[in-house]
Amino acid sequence: MDTTTLLREALQSIRGNRMRTLLTMLGIVIGVGAVIVLVALGNGARRQIEASINSLGTNVIMIMPGSTTRGGANQGLGSLNSLTVHDAEQIEREATLLSALSPVVVTHSQVIGGESNWSTRVYGVSTDYFTIRDWDASSGEPFDDADVRASRKVALLGAIVAKSLFADADPVGAQIRIGHVPFTVVGVLRPKGQNAGGADEDDIVLIPYTTAQSRLSGDVSIGHILASTRSPSQFPAAQEEIAGILREAHRLNVAGTEDDFLMRDQTQIVRAVTSTTRTMSALLAAIASISLLVGGIGIMNIMLVSVTERTREIGIRRATGARARDVLAQFLVESVALSVVGGLVGLVCGCVGAALLGRVTGWRVATPLSAVLIAVGFSAAVGVFFGLYPARKAAALDPIEALRYE
């Protein structure tokens, strides 16, 4: 019996009892749909987290102060105040693998502008900060090197700060006060949204780091140093180079002396986050796959019922020359057809469901092609696995006994 005839007879058998066919496929439809929705949500979450991490900048290395211990208690990261502008300048002079570098002076202050005020983070940075963070202004212009050298009182407002202080008006050229110090707004930063840690990137004010040190913080230490390489492959060598420069500057060359600073790069964060999200996506998909197994059991039961109902038909076929393998192939094709059709319907339902869920909740969803192929392929495999036993049972029927069956 050729393949075309097998498929035609399988489809005729499926159409012969539509209600039972729909009920049989329901488990497969639910299983495939659930797998697609959960994988789409997991993949979308991973991409959103990666995009959030990438918003930190391109090829970024963050150099942070170390920790100190008081009374036997470790005070935590950043408690040592070990980084200075001189460290940043020395790294910039001596490092050969960095494309940009910026010291970052971090303060928190009340900002007053127009008839409103807003409490926010104020970062003192150099002009390289805009390159490292891949950040530009949506209106106005970022300050330049001359502003940094002259410690000018100019400021760039994050989108949230600009809206909170000036509503829908363009604040470029307006006067604000950070603490008690007057500043001129030279631009508004392009919106970035939340970062991977949940902090709002738009709730910020950027000023020259020289101005931040002389007018706001009054401290020679800095919060951290941001640096970037030309490619992520240079991270290990660049970090080793930076560590050597800082250890020399901090006189830590004695063997066994621990670093008083810490370095982090994006690859470590991305690796940890993507590993976690992949694990969660795989776990969710595995849970959803249980529905496919339940659907497969349903197909097996229905096919067994079909074998019983069609015993005389099987006997007639065998008596008119059909071989046992022809009967086996017929029932196996029917089982696989049920699974594949159910898988395709489940695929459509899953994609539509994921899109609707993303639109209603605002979550990001992304259905990878691999998930589509795996879900449909797995549904076909379920049809083969659970359809094999009924098909073999049909093929093993004795033709004479089958003809006598009532």
N, C-alpha and C positions, 0 to 999 in steps of 0.2 A: 504494500500500500504506500503510495507516494506521499510526500509531505503536504502537497496542496489538498489532497483528499482528506488527510488527517485533520488539517486545520479547518476545512469546511465542515466536516462532521462534528468537530469539537465545538465550533461556533453554533451549529444547529442545535446541539445538545444543550448548550448554555442558554440559547434563546428559548428553548422549549419550556423552561420553567423559570421565568424571570424573577419571581419573588424569592425563590430558593437561591437563585444565583446571587441576587443582591444581598441577601442575608449571609451567604457564604463569604462574599467578598468584603463584608463590613469590617471584619477583624483586620484584614490586610489594609484596607483603606485607612482605618484609624491608626494602625501601626506605622505605616509609611508617613501619613500626615503628621503624626506626633514626632517622628524622627526628624522630618524636614523642619518643623517649627522650632524644635529645641536646638538643632544644629545651627539653624539660621540665627537664633538669638545668641547662642554661644559665640559663633563666629563674628556676629556684629559687635558683641561686647568686646571681643579681643581687638577688633579693628579700631573701635572707639578708644580703647585704652592706649593702643599703639599710637593713634593720632594725637591723643592727649600728651603722651610722653614726647612725641616728636615736636610738639608745640614748644617744648622747652628750648628747642634750638637744634642746629645741625652739628653733629659730631662733637657734642659738648662733654667736657670734663669739668667737674665741680671740685674745687679744692676747699676744704672746710677746716676750721680750727679743731684741734683735738680736745680731749677731756682732761680734767684734773680731779684729784681726790682730796677731800677735806675730812678730817676726822674719821678716816677709813671708809667714807662713802664717796663713790664716784659721782661727780656732779653732772655727767652726761656730755654728749657731743656739743662742742662750741663753748664749753665753760672755760677753756684755757686762754682764749684771746691771743692766740699765737701768730696770727697773720696780720701783716701790715701792708701799707701801700708800697713800702720799700721792697717787700717780698715780691709783689706783683711786678714792680719795675725791673727787679733783677731777673725774674723768670722771662719777662718780655725781651730783655737784652740778651740773655744767654741761651734760651731755648731755640732749637732749630726746626722743630717739628710742628710748631703751633702756627695757625693762620690768623688768630685773633685772641686777645686777652683783655679782660676787664675786671678791675677790683669792684666789689659791691659792698657799699656801706648801707646797712639796714637800720632804719629807725621807724618808729610808729608815732604819728602826730595828728593833731587836729588841723584840718585844712579849711580855711574860710575863704569863700568867694561869692561875689554877688550878695544876695541876702540869705545865703545858706552856709552850712558848715558840714564837714564830713570827716570822720575819723578813719584813717587809712594807713597803709604801709607806704613809706617813702624810701626809695632806693636811690643811692648815689652811685652812678655808673660812669664809664667812659663811653666814647662813641663806638668802640668795638662791640659794646653790649648789643646794639641793634643788629649788627652782623651775626653775632653768635646766636641770638634768639630769633633771627629771621623776622624782625619786627620793624614795621615802618609806621608812619603817621597817616591816619585817614584824613586829617586836615592839618594845615600848618606844616612845619618841618622839624625834624629832630635837631637838638643843639649840636654844635660842631666842636672841633678840637680847640678852637680859639676860646670858646665859652668855658671849656674845661680848664685850660691854662689860666684864664683870668678869673676863675671861680665866680662866674657870673650867676646871678640869681634868676635863672630861667628854668622852666618846668614843662614837662610833658605829662598830660593827664590821661589816665586810663579811661575807657569808655564809661564805666560806671561812675567814676568820680566826676567826670565832665557833666554827665546827665544829672547827678545829684546836686551839683553846685549851680549849673547854668541851664538846667532843663533842656530845651531843644535849641537854645541859642548857641552860636559858634563862639567858644571861649578864647580863640586865638587873639592875642594882644591884650587880654584882660589881666587885671592885677588880682593875685590871691595872696593869702598869708599862710605859711606853713609854720605852725607855732606862732611866734611873734615876728617872723622874718618875711618881708614882702618879696614876692616872685612875680615874674611876667610869664604868662602861658604862651609858649611858642608852638604848641601842637597838641593834637589828641591822638593817642595810640589806636591802631587798628584793633578791633575786638578780637580776643582769643578764646574767651570762655574759661571753663574750669580746667585745671591741670589734673594729672593722675592722682595727686594727693587730695583732690577735692577743693583746693583753694581757688578762688576766682582771680584769674590773671588780669582782669580788667579793673579790679579794685586796687589801684596802685598809682603812685606818682613817681616819675623819674626825673632826677636832677643831676648835674655834674657831681662826681664823687668829691671833687675838691671843695665844692660849695657845701656838700653835706658834712664834710669833716670840719670845716672852719666855721660854719654857721649853725649846724644842728647838733651833731653828735659830740663834737669837741674831744673826740677820742682818736688816738693814732691807729688803733686796731680796726680791722674791717670784718664784716660778716663772713664773706667768702670770696673766692676768686673764680671767675668763669673763664674757661679757655676752650678753644675749638681747634681740631686738627682738620687736615684736608680730606681725610677719609677715616672711617671707623677702624680700618686695618692698622692705623698708626697709633691707636689708643695705648697698647702695651708699652711701646717704645717711648711714647710721649710721657706717659705716667712715670716711667723709670727715669726719664730725663728730668722731669719736674721734681721728683723725689730727691734726686741727687743735688739739684740746685738749692732746694729748701733745707736739706740736711746740712749742706755747707753753710748756708746763711744763718741757720739756727745753732750751728756748732754741735751737731749731733753725730759727728764722724767717729766717735768712740764705738767700738764693736759692742753690740748688745743693747745700745741705747735705742729706745723706742721712738718712733716718729711722733711729733707733737701736732700732726695734721692728718687729714684723711682725704682720700680721693675717691670719687664715684664717677662712673660714666653711664651713658644711656644703655649700652649693651647689657650691663648687669641688670638694670631695671626691666628692660624689655624681655630679657631671657626669663627672669623670674615671673613676670606677669603673664607672658604668653604660655609658659609651662603650666601655670595654675589654670588659666582659662581653657587650655586644651584638655587638661585633665577633667575639668568640670563639664566641658562639652561632651567628652567621651563618656563620662558617667551618665549624663542625661540621655545621650543617645542609646546607651546600653539599657537604661531603664525603659525607654520608649520601645526598644526592640522586643521587649517581653510581649507587647501587643501583637507583634508579627508572629511570634511563636503561638500565641493563643489563636490567631487567625489561621495559622497552618494546621493546628489541631482541628479547627472547625472544618477546613477543607478536607482533611482526611476523613472525618466523620461523614460528611456529606457524600464524598466519593464512595465510601463503603455502602452507604444507603443506596447510591446510584447503581453500584454493582449488583446489589440484591434485587433492585427493581428491574434491572435489565438483564437478568440471568437468561431468560428465553432468547432475548436478542443476541446475547453472546453465543448461545448454543446454535442458533441459526447461522450466525457468521462462521462459526467453526465448521458447521456441517457443509457450508457452501464453499469451503476452501480457505478460509482465513486461518493464518497461523497464530500460534500463541503469542509470538512477538508482535504481530499486528494488533492483537487485542490489547497487549500491554502498552504499546505505543499510543493507541487511541485514548486510553484512559489517562495516561501520563500527560499527553498533550492537552487534554481537557483540564487537568489539574494545574498545569503550568499556565494555560490561558487564563484561568480564573485568577491566579496569583498575579500575572503580569497586568491584566486589565485592572484588577484591584489596586496594584501598585501605581499604575498611571493615574487612576482617579485620586488615590491618596496623595500623589505628587502634586497634582493641581490643587487639591484642597489644602495641602501643607503650605505651598507657595502663597496662595491667596490668604490663608490664615496668618502666616508670618507677616505679610505686607499689612494686613488690617491691624494686627497686634502692634506693629511698629508705628502705624499712623495714630492709633488710639492712645497708646502709652507714651509715644515720643521716643521709644527705644530704637536704637539702630539695629537693623537686621541685615544679614548678608547670607544668601544661600550659595555655597560653593558648588561648582559643577561636580566635584568628587562626591559630595553628599547625595546629589541627585542620582548619579550612576550607581553608588553603593546601595541606596535605598531600593531602586528598581531591580538591581541585580540580586539583592538579598531576597526580595519578594519572589523572584523567579526561582531562586534556590529553595525557598520555603515550599513552593509548589512542587518541585522535583522531589524534595525530601519527604514531604508528607503525602505526596501522591503516589509514591513508589509502591507502598504496601497495598493500597487498594488495587493498583494496576496489576501487580503480581498476583493478587488474589483472583482477579478477573481472568488473567491469562492461565491460571492453574485449574480453572473449572473444567470438569469432564464434559465434553460436548453432549453425550447421551443424557447424563444427569441434568445438564442445563436445559435440554429440550423438554424433559419431563417436569421441570419446575413450574409450579402453579403460583 
